[in-house]
Amino acid sequence: MPGYLTPAQMAELRKPTDTEFDAVVVRLMSLHHAGQSRWQTWSGIRPANHACV
C-alpha cells in the first residue's frame, strides 16, 4: 500500500548515528507522506471532505 515503509526501510532507522538519524527520519517520512497522498488520490478521499481527528 502506498505510504507504508518496507522492512528494509524500517531497519534503516536502527542503523544511523545520532547525527545521521534526523536526515534518515525526514527522508523516510517524506516517502511515507508522498505515498499517503497517492493513496488519497486513488481512494477518492480528499482532505476537504475527510474529517481529520
C-alpha positions in Angstrom: 0.0 0.0 0.0 1.4 3.4 -0.8 2.9 5.1 2.2 3.9 2.0 4.1 7.7 1.6 4.5 9.3 -1.7 3.6 11.0 -3.8 6.3 14.4 -2.7 4.9 13.4 1.0 5.2 12.3 0.4 8.8 15.6 -1.3 9.5 17.4 1.9 8.3 16.0 3.7 11.4 18.1 1.3 13.6 21.4 2.0 11.9 22.2 5.7 11.8 24.3 7.6 14.2 22.8 10.4 16.2 24.0 12.9 13.6 22.5 10.9 10.7 19.2 10.0 12.4 17.3 13.2 11.6 18.2 13.0 7.9 17.0 9.4 7.7 13.7 10.2 9.5 13.0 13.1 7.2 13.7 11.1 4.1 11.6 8.2 5.2 8.7 10.3 6.5 8.7 12.2 3.1 8.3 8.9 1.3 5.6 7.9 3.8 3.6 11.1 3.3 4.1 11.0 -0.5 2.6 7.5 -0.5 -0.3 8.7 1.6 -1.0 11.4 -1.0 -1.1 8.8 -3.7 -3.4 6.7 -1.6 -5.8 9.6 -1.1 -5.9 10.2 -4.9 -6.5 6.5 -5.6 -9.2 6.2 -3.0 -11.1 9.4 -3.9 -10.7 10.8 -0.3 -10.0 14.5 -0.3 -8.8 16.4 2.7 -11.7 18.9 2.3 -14.3 16.2 2.8 -12.4 13.8 5.1 -12.5 14.6 8.8 -9.1 14.6 10.4 -9.1 13.8 14.1 
